[in-house]
């Protein structure tokens, strides 16, 4: 009988201990969930730039220079895609305190489509907001598509050592057909359409294909030239090398009429726009979008869109 009571008491203690452990685990789970929720909410506040009453600007009415940065290659799926830059430009022009907009550029160029779209939007915004000037300020690289982006600015500022120019278009590839023949590799390529395999690197380039591609490049090059002439007009020097793809220093670029003056962002803001206040309007992915991108998680993207909206926040 005593043994039975001992067994019941032992089982009761074990059951009570299990209940206590579950209660403790549940409390810890609630605590961790609450901490995670607080952390998530703080990320949302930071991502959206909501004012928490800390560090409030004492003079909210003072004019500022609105800066939009183009830093890196222009590509359709990167941070320098036209959609992003255009959004930043629109926000900058629409802000009531903007004294002028500065396109701060450090880029070797990239997609002519992205560059053309930004250039078109620059001209549209200048027509819509005639009282707000737009200046382009170049840093290290200001070539090819990067110059295309800025050529419609009211004035272009460079450093003496800025690389400027490269007004041209290129397409490159490789040819492996001779190497394949030497290695005894047979190329099996099946197409529907006589020109579907145009410029295939494993096949010998046909003369008519090369001629056709050169015609395409010439057409895009002419579009680039027209944009430069429209933006710079009589400022351009009468020089046959302007549109040859050559690059020059910023100092030489001023002589050729590709740029106007030596200057940087702070000088333009202070001396031209007459303000020491600079506000960055460059669109950036919010924190949740950055985390989602690093994880490659579609779930993260859905959470970000649900919390912050599909357009993201600056």
C-alpha positions as CSV (number, residue, x, y, z in Angstrom):
1,X,0.0,0.0,0.0
2,X,2.8,2.3,0.9
3,X,4.5,1.5,-2.4
4,X,1.3,2.4,-4.3
5,X,1.1,5.8,-2.5
6,X,4.7,6.5,-3.2
7,X,4.2,5.7,-6.9
8,X,1.1,8.0,-7.1
9,X,3.0,10.8,-5.3
10,X,6.0,10.4,-7.6
11,X,3.7,10.5,-10.7
12,X,1.9,13.5,-9.3
13,X,5.2,15.4,-8.8
14,X,6.3,14.5,-12.3
15,X,3.0,15.7,-13.8
16,X,3.1,19.0,-11.8
17,X,6.7,19.5,-12.8
18,X,5.8,19.1,-16.4
19,X,3.0,21.6,-16.0
20,X,5.4,24.1,-14.4
21,X,7.9,23.6,-17.2
22,X,5.2,24.2,-19.8
23,X,4.1,27.4,-18.0
24,X,7.7,28.7,-17.9
25,X,8.2,27.8,-21.6
26,X,4.9,29.6,-22.5
27,X,6.0,32.7,-20.6
28,X,9.4,32.7,-22.3
29,X,7.6,32.2,-25.6
30,X,5.3,35.2,-25.0
31,X,8.3,37.3,-23.9
32,X,10.3,36.4,-27.0
33,X,7.3,37.1,-29.3
34,X,6.7,40.4,-27.6
35,X,10.4,41.4,-28.0
36,X,10.4,40.3,-31.6
37,X,7.2,42.3,-32.3
38,X,8.7,45.4,-30.6
39,X,11.9,44.9,-32.8
40,X,9.8,44.6,-35.9
41,X,7.8,47.7,-35.1
42,X,11.0,49.7,-34.5
43,X,12.3,48.5,-37.9
44,X,9.1,49.7,-39.5
45,X,9.5,53.1,-37.8
46,X,13.1,53.4,-39.0
47,X,12.2,52.2,-42.5
48,X,9.4,54.7,-42.9
49,X,11.3,57.5,-41.3
50,X,8.5,58.3,-38.9
51,X,9.2,61.1,-36.4
52,X,9.4,59.9,-32.8
53,X,10.0,63.4,-31.5
54,X,13.8,63.0,-31.4
55,X,16.2,65.4,-33.2
56,X,13.5,67.5,-34.7
57,X,14.8,70.1,-37.1
58,X,14.3,73.5,-35.5
59,X,13.7,75.2,-38.9
60,X,11.3,73.1,-41.0
61,X,10.6,76.0,-43.4
62,X,14.2,76.7,-44.6
63,X,14.9,75.9,-48.3
64,X,17.2,73.1,-49.1
65,X,19.1,71.6,-52.0
66,X,17.4,68.3,-53.0
67,X,20.0,65.7,-54.0
68,X,19.3,62.6,-56.0
69,X,22.3,60.3,-56.4
70,X,23.3,58.1,-59.3
71,X,26.1,55.9,-58.1
72,X,27.0,52.9,-60.2
73,X,26.0,51.3,-63.4
74,X,22.6,52.0,-64.9
75,X,20.8,48.7,-65.2
76,X,17.2,47.7,-65.3
77,X,17.2,45.5,-62.2
78,X,19.5,47.5,-59.9
79,X,19.2,50.4,-57.6
80,X,20.1,52.8,-60.4
81,X,17.2,51.7,-62.6
82,X,15.2,54.6,-64.2
83,X,12.2,53.9,-62.0
84,X,14.1,54.6,-58.8
85,X,15.9,57.7,-60.0
86,X,12.7,59.1,-61.5
87,X,10.9,58.6,-58.2
88,X,13.6,60.5,-56.4
89,X,13.5,63.3,-58.9
90,X,9.7,63.6,-58.6
91,X,9.9,63.7,-54.8
92,X,12.6,66.3,-55.0
93,X,10.7,68.6,-57.3
94,X,7.4,68.2,-55.5
95,X,8.9,69.2,-52.1
96,X,7.8,72.7,-51.2
97,X,11.2,73.6,-49.6
98,X,13.3,72.6,-52.6
99,X,15.4,75.5,-53.8
100,X,16.9,73.4,-56.6
101,X,17.6,69.8,-57.5
102,X,21.1,68.4,-57.8
103,X,21.8,65.1,-59.7
104,X,25.0,63.8,-58.1
105,X,26.5,61.3,-60.5
106,X,29.3,58.9,-60.3
107,X,28.7,56.3,-63.0
108,X,30.4,54.8,-66.0
109,X,27.0,54.6,-67.8
110,X,25.1,51.4,-68.6
111,X,21.7,50.8,-70.3
112,X,20.8,53.4,-72.9
113,X,17.2,52.7,-72.3
114,X,17.4,53.5,-68.6
115,X,19.5,56.6,-69.3
116,X,17.0,57.8,-72.0
117,X,14.0,57.4,-69.7
118,X,15.7,59.5,-66.9
119,X,16.7,62.1,-69.4
120,X,13.2,62.4,-70.7
121,X,11.9,62.8,-67.2
122,X,14.4,65.5,-66.4
123,X,13.1,67.5,-69.3
124,X,9.5,66.9,-68.3
125,X,10.1,68.0,-64.7
126,X,11.9,71.1,-65.8
127,X,8.9,72.1,-67.9
128,X,6.5,71.4,-65.1
129,X,8.5,73.2,-62.5
130,X,10.2,76.1,-64.4
131,X,11.1,77.9,-61.2
132,X,13.2,75.0,-59.8
133,X,16.6,74.6,-61.4
134,X,18.3,71.3,-61.9
135,X,22.0,70.9,-61.9
136,X,24.2,67.9,-62.5
137,X,27.3,67.4,-60.4
138,X,29.8,64.8,-61.6
139,X,32.3,63.0,-59.4
140,X,34.9,60.4,-60.6
141,X,33.0,58.8,-63.6
142,X,30.6,60.7,-65.8
143,X,30.7,58.8,-69.1
144,X,28.4,57.2,-71.7
145,X,24.9,56.7,-70.2
146,X,25.7,58.7,-67.1
147,X,26.3,61.7,-69.3
148,X,23.1,60.9,-71.2
149,X,21.2,61.1,-67.9
150,X,22.4,64.6,-67.1
151,X,22.8,66.3,-70.5
152,X,19.4,68.2,-70.1
153,X,20.5,69.8,-66.7
154,X,20.5,73.6,-66.6
155,X,24.2,73.5,-65.8
156,X,26.8,70.7,-65.4
157,X,29.5,70.8,-62.8
158,X,32.6,68.6,-62.8
159,X,35.9,68.1,-61.0
160,X,39.0,68.9,-62.9
161,X,39.9,65.2,-62.9
162,X,36.4,63.8,-63.6
163,X,36.3,61.4,-66.6
164,X,33.7,62.7,-69.0
165,X,32.5,61.8,-72.5
166,X,32.4,58.3,-74.1
167,X,29.5,59.4,-76.2
168,X,29.0,56.2,-78.1
169,X,27.4,52.7,-78.0
170,X,28.9,49.3,-77.9
171,X,28.0,45.6,-77.9
172,X,30.5,42.9,-77.2
173,X,30.7,39.2,-77.3
174,X,33.1,36.3,-78.0
175,X,33.6,33.8,-80.8
176,X,34.4,30.2,-80.0
177,X,33.7,28.4,-83.3
178,X,37.4,27.9,-84.2
179,X,38.2,26.6,-80.8
180,X,35.3,24.2,-81.0
181,X,36.5,22.9,-84.4
182,X,40.0,22.2,-83.0
183,X,38.5,20.4,-80.0
184,X,36.2,18.4,-82.3
185,X,33.1,19.7,-80.6
186,X,29.9,19.6,-82.7
187,X,27.5,22.5,-82.3
188,X,23.8,21.5,-82.3
189,X,21.6,24.6,-82.6
190,X,18.0,24.4,-83.7
191,X,16.0,27.6,-84.4
192,X,12.8,28.7,-86.0
193,X,13.4,32.0,-87.8
194,X,16.4,32.7,-90.0
195,X,18.0,35.3,-87.7
196,X,17.1,33.8,-84.3
197,X,20.6,32.7,-83.6
198,X,22.2,36.0,-84.6
199,X,25.6,36.6,-83.0
200,X,25.6,33.1,-81.4
201,X,29.2,33.0,-79.9
202,X,29.6,29.3,-80.9
203,X,28.8,29.9,-84.5
204,X,30.7,31.9,-87.2
205,X,29.4,35.5,-87.5
206,X,27.7,36.1,-90.8
207,X,28.5,39.4,-92.6
208,X,24.8,40.4,-92.9
209,X,24.4,39.9,-89.1
210,X,27.3,42.1,-88.3
211,X,26.0,44.8,-90.7
212,X,22.6,44.6,-89.1
213,X,23.9,45.0,-85.6
214,X,26.1,47.9,-86.6
215,X,23.0,49.6,-88.0
216,X,21.2,49.2,-84.6
217,X,24.2,50.6,-82.8
218,X,24.4,53.6,-85.1
219,X,20.7,54.3,-84.6
220,X,21.0,54.3,-80.8
221,X,24.2,56.4,-81.1
222,X,22.3,59.0,-83.1
223,X,19.6,59.1,-80.4
224,X,22.4,59.8,-77.9
225,X,23.9,62.5,-80.1
226,X,20.5,64.2,-80.6
227,X,19.9,64.2,-76.8
228,X,23.3,65.8,-76.2
229,X,22.7,68.5,-78.9
230,X,19.2,69.2,-77.5
231,X,20.6,69.6,-74.0
232,X,23.8,71.5,-74.7
233,X,22.9,73.4,-77.8
234,X,25.4,76.1,-78.8
235,X,27.6,75.3,-75.8
236,X,29.2,72.4,-77.7
237,X,32.5,73.1,-79.4
238,X,32.9,72.4,-83.1
239,X,35.0,69.3,-82.7
240,X,34.7,66.1,-84.7
241,X,35.8,64.0,-81.8
242,X,32.9,64.9,-79.5
243,X,30.8,61.9,-80.5
244,X,33.6,59.5,-81.3
245,X,33.5,57.7,-77.9
246,X,36.6,59.4,-76.5
247,X,36.8,60.5,-72.9
248,X,38.4,63.6,-71.4
249,X,39.1,65.2,-68.1
250,X,36.5,67.5,-66.6
251,X,38.7,70.4,-67.3
252,X,38.9,69.5,-71.0
253,X,35.2,68.7,-71.0
254,X,34.4,72.3,-70.0
255,X,36.5,73.6,-73.0
256,X,34.5,71.3,-75.3
257,X,31.2,72.5,-73.9
258,X,30.3,69.1,-72.4
259,X,30.3,70.8,-68.9
260,X,30.0,74.3,-67.6
261,X,32.0,74.8,-64.4
262,X,34.2,73.2,-61.7
263,X,32.2,72.5,-58.6
264,X,30.9,69.9,-56.1
265,X,27.6,69.3,-54.4
266,X,28.3,71.5,-51.4
267,X,29.6,74.4,-53.5
268,X,26.6,74.3,-55.8
269,X,24.2,74.2,-52.8
270,X,26.0,77.1,-51.1
271,X,27.1,79.3,-53.9
272,X,24.4,78.7,-56.6
273,X,21.3,77.7,-54.6
274,X,22.4,79.8,-51.6
275,X,21.6,77.3,-48.9
276,X,23.7,75.2,-46.6
277,X,20.9,72.6,-46.2
278,X,21.2,69.5,-48.3
279,X,18.5,66.8,-48.3
280,X,19.0,63.4,-49.9
281,X,16.0,62.3,-52.0
282,X,17.7,59.2,-53.3
283,X,15.3,56.2,-53.1
284,X,16.5,53.3,-51.0
285,X,15.0,49.9,-50.3
286,X,13.5,49.8,-46.8
287,X,15.1,47.6,-44.1
288,X,12.6,44.7,-44.6
289,X,13.2,44.7,-48.4
290,X,16.9,44.6,-47.8
291,X,16.5,41.6,-45.5
292,X,14.2,39.9,-47.9
293,X,16.7,40.4,-50.8
294,X,19.6,39.0,-48.8
295,X,17.5,35.9,-47.8
296,X,16.0,35.5,-51.2
297,X,12.7,35.1,-49.4
298,X,9.4,35.7,-51.2
299,X,7.8,35.5,-47.8
300,X,9.9,38.5,-46.7
301,X,8.8,40.4,-49.7
302,X,5.2,39.8,-49.0
303,X,5.6,41.0,-45.4
304,X,7.4,44.1,-46.6
305,X,4.7,44.9,-49.1
306,X,1.9,44.4,-46.6
307,X,3.5,46.6,-43.9
308,X,5.0,49.4,-46.1
309,X,3.3,49.3,-49.4
310,X,4.7,48.1,-52.7
311,X,6.5,51.3,-53.6
312,X,8.7,51.2,-50.5
313,X,9.9,54.2,-48.5
314,X,12.8,56.5,-48.8
